[in-house]
Amino acid sequence: MRFLFLTAFFLASLATADDAPRARNIGIPFDGTPGALNAITDVAGVTVGFTTLVQDLDDGKAVRSGVTAILPRGEETLDKPVFGGGFVLNGNGEMTGTAWIEESGFVEGPVMITNTHSVGAVHEGTIRWRVEKGGPDASGYWWSLPVVAETWDGYLNDINGFHVRPEHAAAAIEAARGGAVAEGSVGGGTGMTCFDFKCGTGTASRIVDAAGERHTVGVLVQANFGWRDLLIIAGVPVGRHLREHMISSRMPELSGLGSIIVVVATDAPLLPQQLKRLARRAAMGLARTGDIASNGSGDLFLAFSTANENADQANSDVVLEMLANEDMNPLFEATIQATEEAIINALVAGRAMTGNRGNTATAIDHDALRDVLREYGRLAGD
């Protein structure tokens, strides 16, 4: 059996080499103005890394999983926390470290995403990375409460085989780079499905003017949710038209039981309470794709700001910047738009995958999707 261990840089190269399309490339229209990369990395300083694990095992088992790392300040993430705030739309999921974010207002390190049963391994690996890369805090001790979020990939992945290990978390962090971000079956999104199609990792961004200043909002999602009939793209109920493309005869009983993690980044100067408000707007982007946040879904959102980089300095008078609440509307709209597009990007980037026990996830048919959009007069360029 051959084991594939791919880092973010190599996967990003693959995405470029084979010209894997994004939603806009196939004619799906979206509102708003994207950044140069249309990715979370359009927010200056933010880097993203992946560890992707693909392995065929004995007895029909298979590994289709991985780890995604988002570093709010790139290489400076270790020493410079960011203001952050979170929101839970439906709580059948996990995002560690959020109690301290709620208490302190800071995200103190990388934001990690993996599968449901690998949270512990990624948590350990992130702390090990922290201990190896930096000294103790002012108390003289190494202390860390990492943010590790998850969605369930047990349909395609041997999730109870515990194949994601602490070293894979460290590798994803070390692989983090700026620039274009790979999408679909990469990192923590490797084994994920949504709306009964192959799905996974997606990203998007928006440029807006708020209070006379230009600001960027970037979103990265790990999408693993939704029933086929609910799928809406560009306002069109495409899921109802694509029923013949069901993921497999065995999948329907699992549909809707998945989850989504949404990470929102911005360079706008927002305080923690304002970032909680921004995180809530991701739910509205989710709704625009037709999802209902079902009972079995874990819909967990985190927002952070790269402004106010010296806010955590002790023993000093720190002057903070913030937007007035009245000036946040463009950021709310940008978050909704970027979340919607990031989800559809994850869907469009998905490719057919056969995994654990021979289970297969089919990719959304781009031509069939374009035909439906054209029927409703919603295909860009027509």
C-alpha positions in Angstrom: 0.0 0.0 0.0 1.2 3.5 -0.8 1.0 6.3 1.8 0.6 9.9 0.7 1.7 12.7 3.0 1.1 16.0 1.3 1.7 19.5 2.7 -0.1 22.7 1.9 2.5 23.9 -0.6 2.4 20.8 -2.7 -1.4 20.6 -2.7 -1.7 24.2 -3.7 0.7 23.5 -6.6 -1.5 20.6 -7.6 -4.6 22.8 -7.6 -2.9 25.2 -9.9 -1.4 22.5 -12.2 -4.6 20.8 -13.0 -6.7 24.0 -13.3 -9.2 22.8 -10.7 -12.1 25.4 -11.2 -13.6 27.6 -8.5 -17.3 28.6 -8.4 -16.8 31.8 -10.3 -14.8 30.0 -13.0 -17.8 27.9 -14.0 -20.2 30.9 -14.1 -21.7 31.0 -10.6 -22.5 34.7 -9.8 -21.8 36.1 -6.4 -22.3 39.6 -4.8 -19.5 41.7 -3.5 -15.9 42.4 -4.5 -13.4 39.6 -3.7 -9.8 40.2 -2.8 -6.9 39.4 -5.2 -6.9 35.7 -4.1 -10.5 35.5 -3.1 -9.2 33.7 0.0 -8.8 34.1 3.7 -5.1 34.9 3.0 -6.2 38.2 1.4 -6.2 39.4 5.0 -2.5 40.5 5.4 -0.5 38.2 7.6 -2.9 35.2 7.6 -1.3 31.9 6.5 -2.9 28.5 5.9 -1.3 25.0 6.0 -2.5 21.5 5.5 -1.6 17.9 6.2 -3.5 15.6 4.0 -3.6 11.8 4.7 -4.7 9.4 2.0 -4.0 5.7 2.6 -5.7 2.4 1.6 -5.5 -0.2 4.5 -6.3 -3.9 4.8 -9.8 -5.2 5.2 -11.3 -2.5 3.0 -10.5 0.3 5.4 -9.1 3.6 4.2 -7.7 6.9 5.6 -9.2 10.0 4.1 -8.5 12.7 6.6 -6.0 15.4 7.7 -5.4 18.7 9.5 -5.9 22.3 8.5 -4.0 25.1 10.3 -4.8 28.8 10.1 -2.2 31.2 11.6 -3.8 34.6 12.2 -0.4 36.4 12.2 1.7 33.9 10.3 5.1 33.4 11.9 4.2 35.9 14.6 1.2 34.0 15.7 3.2 32.4 18.5 3.9 35.7 20.2 1.1 38.0 19.2 -2.5 36.9 20.0 -5.4 38.4 18.1 -8.8 39.6 19.3 -11.4 37.0 18.7 -15.0 36.0 19.2 -17.1 33.0 18.5 -20.7 31.8 17.9 -22.4 28.4 18.1 -25.4 28.0 15.7 -26.0 24.3 16.6 -23.8 22.7 19.2 -23.4 19.0 18.1 -19.7 19.7 17.6 -16.4 20.8 19.2 -14.2 23.8 19.1 -11.7 23.7 22.0 -10.3 26.8 23.6 -13.5 28.9 23.2 -14.1 29.3 26.9 -10.8 31.2 27.3 -11.6 33.2 24.1 -14.9 34.2 25.7 -13.2 35.1 28.9 -10.0 36.9 27.6 -11.1 38.1 24.2 -7.9 36.6 22.6 -7.1 33.8 20.2 -3.7 32.8 21.4 -2.2 30.6 18.6 -3.2 28.7 15.5 -6.8 27.7 14.7 -6.8 24.0 13.8 -9.5 21.9 12.1 -9.6 18.1 11.8 -12.0 15.2 12.1 -14.2 14.5 15.1 -12.2 11.8 16.7 -8.8 13.5 16.1 -9.3 16.6 18.2 -7.2 15.2 21.0 -4.3 14.3 18.8 -4.3 17.7 17.1 -4.7 19.4 20.5 -1.6 17.6 21.7 0.4 18.3 18.6 -0.4 22.0 18.7 0.8 22.3 22.3 4.0 20.3 21.4 4.6 22.7 18.6 4.1 25.6 21.0 6.6 24.2 23.5 9.2 23.5 20.9 9.0 26.8 19.1 8.8 29.3 22.0 9.7 30.0 25.5 7.4 30.0 28.6 5.1 32.9 29.4 5.7 35.5 32.0 4.9 33.0 34.8 7.8 30.8 33.7 5.5 28.0 32.4 4.4 26.9 29.0 0.7 27.3 28.9 -1.7 26.8 26.0 -5.4 26.2 25.3 -5.4 25.6 21.5 -8.4 26.1 19.3 -9.2 22.8 17.6 -12.4 22.4 15.7 -13.9 19.3 13.9 -16.3 17.8 11.5 -17.1 14.1 11.0 -15.5 12.2 8.1 -16.5 8.7 9.1 -18.3 7.9 5.9 -15.1 8.0 3.8 -12.5 7.8 6.6 -11.6 5.1 9.1 -12.3 7.6 11.8 -11.9 5.1 14.7 -8.5 4.1 13.4 -7.0 7.3 14.9 -4.7 7.9 11.9 -4.3 11.6 12.5 -1.4 12.0 15.0 0.1 15.0 16.9 3.0 15.3 14.4 0.4 15.9 11.6 -0.8 18.9 13.4 2.7 20.3 13.7 3.3 19.6 10.0 0.2 21.6 9.0 1.4 24.5 11.1 4.9 24.4 9.7 3.4 24.2 6.1 1.3 27.4 6.6 1.9 30.0 3.9 0.2 33.0 2.4 -1.0 33.1 -1.2 -3.5 30.9 -2.9 -5.3 28.3 -0.7 -6.0 24.8 -1.9 -9.7 23.7 -1.7 -11.8 20.6 -1.7 -10.3 17.4 -0.5 -7.4 18.8 1.4 -6.3 19.0 5.1 -9.2 18.5 7.5 -11.6 18.7 4.6 -10.2 15.6 2.9 -13.0 13.2 3.8 -15.9 15.7 4.1 -19.1 15.8 2.1 -21.9 18.3 1.9 -25.4 18.3 0.3 -24.6 14.6 -0.6 -21.7 15.6 -2.8 -18.0 15.5 -2.2 -17.0 18.7 -0.4 -14.3 19.8 2.1 -12.3 23.0 2.4 -13.3 26.3 0.8 -12.3 29.9 1.1 -13.3 33.4 -0.2 -12.9 37.0 0.7 -14.4 40.5 0.3 -13.0 44.0 0.1 -15.3 46.7 1.6 -15.2 50.3 2.7 -16.1 51.0 6.3 -15.8 54.4 8.0 -13.8 55.7 5.0 -11.2 52.9 5.2 -10.7 49.9 3.0 -10.9 46.6 4.9 -10.7 42.9 4.0 -12.8 40.0 5.3 -11.7 36.5 4.6 -13.4 33.2 5.3 -12.3 29.6 5.4 -14.8 26.8 5.9 -14.6 23.0 6.5 -18.0 22.0 5.0 -19.6 18.7 5.9 -23.4 19.2 6.1 -26.8 19.4 4.4 -29.4 17.4 2.5 -29.4 17.3 -1.3 -32.8 18.8 -1.8 -31.9 21.9 0.3 -29.0 23.0 -1.8 -29.3 26.5 -3.1 -26.7 28.1 -5.4 -27.0 31.7 -6.5 -30.6 31.7 -5.3 -31.5 28.6 -7.4 -32.8 25.4 -5.8 -30.3 23.3 -7.7 -30.5 20.4 -5.2 -34.0 19.5 -6.4 -32.7 19.3 -10.0 -29.7 17.0 -9.2 -31.4 14.2 -7.4 -30.1 11.5 -9.8 -26.6 12.3 -8.6 -27.0 11.0 -5.1 -23.8 10.3 -3.3 -24.6 6.5 -2.9 -27.5 4.3 -2.0 -26.0 4.0 1.6 -25.6 7.7 2.3 -29.1 9.2 2.7 -29.5 8.0 6.4 -26.4 10.0 7.2 -27.3 13.2 5.3 -27.7 16.3 7.3 -25.8 14.9 10.3 -22.6 16.6 9.4 -21.2 20.0 10.5 -19.4 23.1 9.4 -16.6 25.1 10.8 -16.3 28.7 9.7 -13.3 30.9 10.4 -13.6 34.6 9.6 -10.6 36.9 9.5 -10.5 40.6 9.1 -8.0 43.5 9.3 -10.7 45.8 10.5 -10.1 47.0 14.1 -12.8 45.2 16.0 -13.0 44.4 19.7 -14.0 40.9 20.9 -17.7 41.7 21.3 -17.8 43.0 17.8 -16.1 39.9 16.5 -18.7 37.8 18.1 -21.3 39.8 16.1 -19.3 39.2 13.0 -19.1 35.5 13.7 -22.9 35.3 14.0 -23.3 36.7 10.4 -21.6 33.5 9.1 -24.8 31.7 9.9 -26.6 33.9 7.3 -24.1 32.9 4.7 -24.7 29.3 5.6 -28.5 29.9 5.2 -28.0 31.3 1.7 -26.8 27.8 0.6 -30.0 26.2 1.9 -28.8 24.6 5.1 -31.0 24.5 8.2 -28.5 23.7 11.0 -30.1 20.3 11.6 -30.3 18.7 15.0 -27.2 16.5 14.3 -25.1 19.3 13.0 -22.2 21.1 14.7 -22.2 24.7 13.3 -19.3 26.5 15.0 -17.9 29.9 13.9 -14.9 31.9 15.0 -13.9 35.4 13.9 -10.6 37.3 14.6 -9.1 40.6 13.8 -5.4 41.2 12.9 -5.6 44.8 14.0 -4.4 46.1 17.4 -1.3 43.8 17.3 0.0 45.1 20.6 -3.2 44.7 22.6 -1.9 41.9 24.8 1.2 43.7 26.0 1.5 43.8 29.8 2.7 46.7 31.9 2.1 49.3 29.2 -0.6 51.8 28.2 -2.1 50.3 25.0 -4.2 52.5 22.8 -6.8 50.4 21.0 -8.6 51.2 17.7 -12.1 50.1 16.9 -14.8 50.7 14.4 -18.1 52.1 15.7 -20.9 49.6 15.7 -22.7 51.8 13.2 -19.8 51.3 10.8 -19.9 47.5 10.9 -22.7 46.9 8.3 -20.3 46.5 5.3 -18.3 43.9 7.3 -21.5 42.0 8.2 -22.5 41.9 4.5 -18.9 40.8 3.5 -19.0 38.0 6.0 -22.3 36.7 4.7 -21.1 36.9 1.1 -17.7 35.3 1.7 -19.1 32.5 3.8 -21.6 31.6 1.1 -19.0 31.6 -1.6 -16.5 29.7 0.4 -19.0 26.9 0.9 -19.8 26.7 -2.8 -16.1 26.8 -3.6 -15.6 23.8 -1.4 -18.4 22.0 -3.2 -17.2 22.9 -6.7 -13.7 21.8 -5.8 -14.8 18.4 -4.6 -13.8 15.4 -6.7 -15.2 11.9 -6.6 -13.6 9.9 -3.8 -13.9 6.3 -2.7 -12.8 5.6 0.8 -13.5 3.5 3.8 -15.4 0.2 3.2 -15.7 1.2 -0.5 -18.0 4.2 0.3 -18.0 6.7 -2.5 -18.8 10.4 -2.6 -19.6 11.8 -6.1 -18.6 15.3 -7.1 -21.2 17.8 -8.2 -21.5 17.7 -12.0 -20.4 21.1 -13.2 -22.2 20.8 -16.5 -25.4 19.8 -14.9 -25.1 22.6 -12.4 -24.5 25.1 -15.2 -27.5 23.8 -17.0 -29.8 24.4 -14.0 -28.4 27.9 -13.4 -28.9 28.7 -17.1 -32.5 27.5 -16.9 -33.1 30.1 -14.1 -31.2 32.8 -15.9 -28.5 32.8 -13.2 -25.4 31.7 -15.2 -22.8 34.5 -15.3 -21.8 35.5 -18.8 -25.0 34.2 -20.5 
